């Protein structure tokens, strides 16, 4: 009787202390939201993607600048070491009758040592504005494509962090269960060894319990390795070195809501990948228009102002305004090739958008089935846990009134703890299934 009491008292302390399975360490405690923020701020791929968006914005500004007037300022200065005048002597060109040609010395150029010429030239493109405008819109659409990729990556990282957080929590519960199993077998083994010394049982029963204990230790190691792998994955996502000790903060676990399948299918248009694919079509359409505009001649307004003090006989200033037309007549060969490339990209973009749409809908169908299955498992697990709680309450009352033994109460407590952990794990698995659905609809 004393032997049995010792066994159950030991097991009671083991069960009550099972929450301290993970060895105490000094660790930085990180909440789920802090982990998400850290992942977004530390991820270098997100930084690269953001720079791609910035690069296209600068490129858009560069292309858009081609629609602005072009203004050129020029100036030339020269120092002449020979300042002699250029003179046509009298009669140098001959005579007509008694008259000399020229009739007197004619100064053609008055020599100067310092000569200066300056000018301003302005050009405003006209027909090129169509091509530039379509080019700018194409780049804007391409920038939005990269921006949608950035949003998709951010959403994926945040959901990955939350899923890893849940995975760690689930694995911690599994590890607790594995430790309880070990402690339960140890307690039974202690009781069996005591009974063997008292010659109240056979040695084969002790050997069988030792084999069970080895199996439970093996299961514990498997769960411990899985937990360690999840934590390493989380550190990798957070860009933390392996030397950092990471501990997740305890916080209430919210349960997500599963909407109808129609809701998710309708929200598929908000998928960042699909939005990016549609923007790619828009960019390709503008590229086609820009390629067609290339067939037009370059027509623009030209004007300017000049100043010179080289030849005093000519006006020192002059202004002009006109129209400039340039047409590469044989450029149609190159333009046709460019148009063909643009049309090919347009067809590729349309095909990719169609493929992306069908793929996302198929993924939503699959993810919704997984969510339904996870919801059913969660409901059953929570129902089982509720029944186990009621069972434990009744048996506890029975134990206090002397109707049940301590052994029966402890066995019920063991089953209750397992049901609680199953309900917890199923709730987190359901949340993970909802996260997969939310990712597919751009949330």
DRENVOKE-291788 format. One line per field, with one value per residue (C-alpha): residue number from 1; residue in one letter; x, y, z. Coordinates in steps of 0.25 Angstrom, whole numbers, always signed. Layout:
BEGIN
k = [NUM,...]
r = [A,...]
xx = [X,...]
yy = [Y,...]
zz = [Z,...]
REM end
This chain:
BEGIN
k = [1,2,3,4,5,6,7,8,9,10,11,12,13,14,15,16,17,18,19,20,21,22,23,24,25,26,27,28,29,30,31,32,33,34,35,36,37,38,39,40,41,42,43,44,45,46,47,48,49,50,51,52,53,54,55,56,57,58,59,60,61,62,63,64,65,66,67,68,69,70,71,72,73,74,75,76,77,78,79,80,81,82,83,84,85,86,87,88,89,90,91,92,93,94,95,96,97,98,99,100,101,102,103,104,105,106,107,108,109,110,111,112,113,114,115,116,117,118,119,120,121,122,123,124,125,126,127,128,129,130,131,132,133,134,135,136,137,138,139,140,141,142,143,144,145,146,147,148,149,150,151,152,153,154,155,156,157,158,159,160,161,162,163,164,165,166,167,168,169,170,171,172,173,174,175,176,177,178,179,180,181,182,183,184,185,186,187,188,189,190,191,192,193,194,195,196,197,198,199,200,201,202,203,204,205,206,207,208,209,210,211,212,213,214,215,216,217,218,219,220,221,222,223,224,225,226,227,228,229,230,231,232,233,234,235,236,237,238,239,240,241,242,243,244,245,246,247,248,249,250,251,252,253,254,255,256,257,258,259,260,261,262,263,264,265,266,267,268,269,270,271,272,273,274,275,276,277,278,279,280,281,282,283,284,285,286,287,288,289,290,291,292,293,294,295,296,297,298,299,300,301,302,303,304,305,306,307,308,309,310,311,312,313,314,315,316,317,318,319,320,321,322,323,324,325,326,327,328,329,330,331,332,333,334,335,336,337,338,339,340,341,342,343,344,345,346,347,348,349,350,351,352,353,354,355,356,357,358,359,360,361,362,363,364,365,366,367,368,369,370,371,372,373,374,375,376,377,378,379,380,381,382,383,384,385,386,387,388,389,390,391,392,393,394,395,396,397,398,399,400,401,402,403,404,405,406,407,408,409,410,411,412,413,414,415,416,417,418,419,420,421,422,423,424,425,426,427,428,429,430,431,432,433,434,435,436,437,438,439,440,441,442,443]
r = [X,X,X,X,X,X,X,X,X,X,X,X,X,X,X,X,X,X,X,X,X,X,X,X,X,X,X,X,X,X,X,X,X,X,X,X,X,X,X,X,X,X,X,X,X,X,X,X,X,X,X,X,X,X,X,X,X,X,X,X,X,X,X,X,X,X,X,X,X,X,X,X,X,X,X,X,X,X,X,X,X,X,X,X,X,X,X,X,X,X,X,X,X,X,X,X,X,X,X,X,X,X,X,X,X,X,X,X,X,X,X,X,X,X,X,X,X,X,X,X,X,X,X,X,X,X,X,X,X,X,X,X,X,X,X,X,X,X,X,X,X,X,X,X,X,X,X,X,X,X,X,X,X,X,X,X,X,X,X,X,X,X,X,X,X,X,X,X,X,X,X,X,X,X,X,X,X,X,X,X,X,X,X,X,X,X,X,X,X,X,X,X,X,X,X,X,X,X,X,X,X,X,X,X,X,X,X,X,X,X,X,X,X,X,X,X,X,X,X,X,X,X,X,X,X,X,X,X,X,X,X,X,X,X,X,X,X,X,X,X,X,X,X,X,X,X,X,X,X,X,X,X,X,X,X,X,X,X,X,X,X,X,X,X,X,X,X,X,X,X,X,X,X,X,X,X,X,X,X,X,X,X,X,X,X,X,X,X,X,X,X,X,X,X,X,X,X,X,X,X,X,X,X,X,X,X,X,X,X,X,X,X,X,X,X,X,X,X,X,X,X,X,X,X,X,X,X,X,X,X,X,X,X,X,X,X,X,X,X,X,X,X,X,X,X,X,X,X,X,X,X,X,X,X,X,X,X,X,X,X,X,X,X,X,X,X,X,X,X,X,X,X,X,X,X,X,X,X,X,X,X,X,X,X,X,X,X,X,X,X,X,X,X,X,X,X,X,X,X,X,X,X,X,X,X,X,X,X,X,X,X,X,X,X,X,X,X,X,X,X,X,X,X,X,X,X,X,X,X,X,X,X,X,X,X,X,X,X,X,X,X,X,X]
xx = [+0,+12,+18,+6,+4,+19,+17,+4,+10,+23,+14,+6,+18,+23,+9,+9,+23,+22,+20,+35,+40,+48,+61,+61,+70,+73,+67,+61,+46,+40,+25,+18,+16,+31,+35,+27,+33,+47,+46,+41,+52,+63,+60,+70,+61,+50,+61,+65,+51,+48,+60,+55,+42,+51,+59,+47,+42,+55,+55,+40,+45,+57,+48,+38,+48,+49,+36,+41,+47,+62,+70,+85,+94,+107,+119,+132,+144,+157,+169,+175,+190,+188,+180,+182,+170,+166,+166,+163,+171,+166,+164,+168,+156,+159,+153,+141,+145,+151,+145,+153,+147,+146,+147,+155,+161,+150,+152,+145,+149,+154,+164,+162,+170,+158,+146,+133,+121,+109,+96,+83,+76,+62,+55,+41,+37,+23,+21,+31,+21,+12,+23,+29,+15,+13,+27,+25,+11,+18,+29,+19,+11,+24,+27,+14,+17,+29,+22,+11,+23,+28,+14,+13,+27,+23,+10,+17,+28,+18,+9,+22,+26,+12,+12,+26,+21,+9,+18,+27,+16,+10,+23,+25,+12,+16,+29,+21,+13,+25,+31,+19,+19,+33,+30,+18,+26,+37,+27,+21,+35,+39,+26,+30,+44,+39,+29,+40,+49,+36,+35,+21,+23,+32,+45,+39,+29,+41,+48,+36,+34,+49,+46,+34,+43,+53,+42,+37,+51,+52,+39,+43,+56,+49,+40,+51,+59,+46,+45,+59,+58,+46,+53,+65,+55,+50,+63,+67,+54,+58,+72,+77,+90,+89,+96,+84,+75,+61,+48,+34,+26,+13,+1,-14,-16,-27,-36,-38,-51,-54,-62,-70,-62,-70,-64,-50,-52,-57,-46,-36,-35,-28,-16,-3,+2,-10,-11,+4,+1,-11,-1,+9,-2,-4,+11,+11,+0,+7,+19,+12,+6,+20,+26,+15,+18,+32,+27,+24,+34,+40,+34,+37,+38,+52,+56,+69,+77,+91,+101,+115,+125,+134,+130,+125,+119,+108,+98,+103,+90,+79,+67,+60,+48,+44,+40,+49,+45,+53,+49,+57,+51,+58,+56,+43,+51,+56,+42,+35,+45,+42,+27,+28,+36,+25,+14,+21,+22,+8,+4,+13,+7,-8,-4,+3,-9,-18,-9,-8,-23,-26,-14,-19,-33,-28,-20,-32,-40,-29,-26,-41,-42,-31,-37,-50,-43,-35,-48,-54,-42,-42,-57,-55,-43,-49,-62,-53,-46,-59,-63,-50,-51,-65,-60,-48,-58,-67,-55,-49,-62,-62,-48,-51,-62,-54,-62,-50,-35,-23,-19,-32,-31,-17,-20,-32,-23,-13,-23,-29,-15,-14,-27,-24,-11,-19,-29,-18,-11,-23,-27,-13,-14,-27,-21,-10,-20,-27,-14,-11,-25,-22,-9,-16,-26,-15,-17]
yy = [+0,+9,+5,+9,+22,+26,+23,+32,+43,+43,+43,+55,+63,+59,+64,+77,+80,+76,+90,+92,+83,+93,+96,+110,+119,+134,+138,+150,+149,+152,+155,+151,+165,+169,+157,+161,+175,+170,+161,+172,+181,+171,+164,+168,+162,+172,+183,+179,+179,+193,+198,+192,+200,+212,+209,+209,+222,+229,+223,+228,+242,+240,+236,+247,+258,+255,+262,+275,+286,+285,+297,+298,+309,+311,+320,+321,+331,+332,+340,+344,+347,+353,+365,+371,+375,+367,+378,+377,+387,+397,+391,+377,+371,+379,+391,+395,+406,+416,+411,+402,+390,+392,+407,+408,+399,+390,+385,+372,+368,+377,+369,+367,+360,+356,+349,+344,+336,+332,+326,+320,+308,+303,+291,+286,+272,+270,+256,+250,+254,+242,+232,+238,+238,+224,+220,+227,+220,+207,+209,+213,+200,+193,+200,+196,+181,+182,+188,+177,+167,+175,+174,+160,+157,+165,+157,+144,+148,+152,+140,+131,+137,+134,+120,+118,+124,+114,+102,+105,+106,+93,+86,+91,+85,+72,+72,+74,+62,+54,+57,+53,+40,+38,+42,+33,+21,+24,+24,+11,+5,+10,+3,-10,-10,-9,-20,-29,-27,-31,-43,-38,-38,-44,-38,-39,-28,-19,-21,-18,-5,-2,-4,+5,+16,+15,+17,+29,+35,+33,+40,+51,+53,+53,+64,+72,+72,+76,+88,+92,+92,+101,+111,+111,+113,+125,+131,+130,+137,+148,+149,+145,+137,+123,+128,+136,+129,+132,+130,+134,+142,+135,+142,+139,+131,+136,+128,+132,+132,+124,+131,+124,+119,+129,+140,+135,+132,+146,+152,+145,+158,+164,+154,+163,+153,+154,+169,+169,+160,+170,+182,+174,+174,+189,+191,+183,+190,+204,+198,+194,+208,+214,+204,+209,+223,+221,+221,+236,+246,+255,+268,+280,+295,+301,+315,+322,+335,+337,+348,+350,+361,+355,+362,+376,+377,+367,+368,+365,+359,+350,+343,+332,+322,+311,+296,+284,+271,+258,+245,+233,+227,+214,+212,+204,+191,+194,+199,+187,+178,+187,+186,+171,+170,+178,+170,+157,+163,+166,+152,+147,+156,+152,+137,+139,+146,+135,+125,+132,+134,+119,+115,+124,+119,+105,+108,+115,+102,+93,+103,+104,+89,+88,+99,+91,+79,+87,+93,+79,+74,+86,+85,+70,+72,+84,+75,+64,+73,+79,+64,+61,+73,+69,+55,+60,+69,+57,+47,+58,+59,+44,+43,+54,+46,+33,+26,+26,+23,+33,+24,+26,+41,+42,+34,+43,+56,+50,+48,+62,+68,+61,+65,+80,+79,+73,+84,+95,+89,+87,+102,+106,+97,+103,+117,+113,+108,+121,+129,+121,+126,+140,+140,+136,+147,+158,+159]
zz = [+0,+4,-10,-18,-10,-13,-28,-29,-21,-30,-42,-37,-35,-49,-55,-48,-52,-66,-71,-67,-78,-86,-78,-72,-80,-80,-93,-101,-101,-114,-117,-130,-134,-131,-139,-151,-150,-148,-160,-169,-165,-166,-178,-189,-201,-197,-197,-211,-216,-210,-218,-231,-229,-226,-238,-247,-241,-245,-259,-261,-257,-267,-278,-275,-276,-291,-292,-287,-295,-298,-296,-300,-296,-305,-304,-311,-308,-316,-315,-329,-329,-343,-342,-356,-365,-377,-388,-403,-410,-419,-433,-428,-435,-448,-455,-463,-472,-464,-451,-441,-435,-423,-425,-412,-402,-396,-382,-382,-368,-357,-349,-334,-323,-315,-321,-315,-320,-311,-314,-308,-315,-311,-316,-312,-317,-322,-328,-319,-307,-311,-310,-297,-290,-294,-289,-276,-274,-277,-267,-256,-259,-257,-244,-239,-243,-235,-223,-223,-223,-211,-204,-207,-201,-188,-187,-189,-178,-168,-170,-170,-156,-150,-156,-150,-137,-137,-141,-129,-119,-125,-124,-109,-106,-112,-105,-92,-95,-99,-85,-78,-85,-80,-66,-66,-71,-61,-49,-54,-55,-41,-36,-44,-39,-25,-27,-33,-21,-13,-22,-26,-41,-51,-57,-71,-67,-63,-76,-84,-76,-79,-94,-93,-86,-97,-107,-100,-99,-114,-117,-108,-116,-129,-123,-118,-131,-138,-128,-130,-145,-144,-136,-145,-157,-149,-146,-161,-165,-154,-159,-145,-143,-138,-125,-121,-111,-115,-107,-111,-102,-96,-102,-104,-117,-125,-134,-148,-155,-167,-178,-189,-201,-210,-202,-204,-219,-220,-212,-221,-230,-218,-219,-221,-231,-239,-238,-242,-254,-259,-257,-266,-277,-275,-277,-289,-295,-294,-299,-312,-313,-311,-322,-332,-329,-333,-348,-347,-351,-341,-341,-332,-330,-331,-327,-322,-320,-325,-321,-328,-328,-339,-351,-348,-362,-358,-347,-333,-329,-336,-332,-340,-339,-347,-349,-349,-356,-356,-361,-362,-375,-374,-359,-361,-361,-347,-343,-348,-340,-327,-330,-331,-318,-311,-317,-312,-298,-298,-302,-291,-280,-284,-284,-270,-264,-269,-263,-250,-249,-251,-242,-230,-231,-231,-219,-212,-214,-208,-196,-193,-193,-183,-175,-174,-170,-159,-154,-153,-145,-136,-133,-129,-121,-113,-111,-106,-97,-91,-88,-82,-73,-68,-66,-58,-50,-47,-43,-35,-27,-26,-21,-10,-5,-5,-17,-26,-24,-26,-38,-45,-43,-48,-60,-63,-61,-71,-82,-79,-81,-94,-99,-95,-103,-115,-115,-114,-126,-134,-132,-137,-149,-152,-151,-160,-171,-170,-172,-185,-190,-186,-193,-206,-205,-202,-187]
REM end
